[in-house]
Amino acid sequence: MTDQEIIDLINASLAEEFELDPADMNSDANIYEDLGLDSLDTVDMVVVLEGAFKFKIREEDAIRDIRTLGDIHRFVIDKKRSLKG
């Protein structure tokens, strides 16, 4: 899976789950301010990403530092690479 395919899957999964406008799904979008998610939504976001990519991320400290969609993209791409390793 290429980085772009990962990004596209993340965007599509989150847009569907949270009824977001795909046009708003850019890497600079703040998940709280721009996309309108809250702390409870982040739990659902983790579940959606785990389902889409078939790996656990709940125990990851790095998930707490995620603020933008680009942060999510980088996190998942890095996680996929580390699992391949």
N, C-alpha and C positions, 0 to 999 in steps of 0.2 A: 504494500500500500504506500503510495507516494505521500509526501507531506501535504500536497494540495488535496488529495483524496481524503486525508485525515481532517483537514480544515473544513472541507465541504461536508463531511459526515457530521462533524461537531455542529456546524452552523445549522444544517438541516434538522438534526436531532433536537437541538435547543429551540429552534424556531417552532417546530411542531409541538413540543412539550409545553412551551410557555406561550404559544400563540403570538410569536414575535414576527414582525415584518422582516422578511429576508433582506430587504434593502437596508435595514438598520444593522445587519450583521457584518460589521467591519472590525478589524483587529484593534482599533482604537476605542471601540465602544466600551464604556464602563458598565459592568454588569448590573450595578446598582442604580446609578444615575441615568444612564442612557437606555438601558434595557428594562429598567423598572423591577428587577428582581430584588428580593429581600433575603434575610438570613435563612428563613425557612425554605425558600426556593433553592438555596445553595445545596441543601441536603438532597432535594429532588434532582438537582443538576448532577450531583455526584452519581446518583442511582442511574440516571439516563446515560451518562458517560460510561459507567461500568457495563451497562447492558450493551451499548454500541460497540465497545472495544474489548469486552470479555476479560477485563482485569480489575482487581480491587484497587481503589484509591482512597478509601475512607481513612486509613491510618496515616496518610501522607501529611507531613508537616507543611509541605510546599503548598498544599491546597488552601491554606489559610492566607497566603500572600497573594492569591489571585484577585485581581481587581478589574481586569479588562478581558475582552474576548481573546485578544492576542496572548495574554497570559495563559488562558485555557489551551489555546492552540499549542503553544510552546511546551506546556506541561505534558499534554498527551503525546505529542511527537517525541519528547525526551523519554517518556515512560515506555512507549512502544520500542524505541531504540534500545533502551536498557534491558528490556525483556528478550529482545532478539539476541543480544550480546553473548 
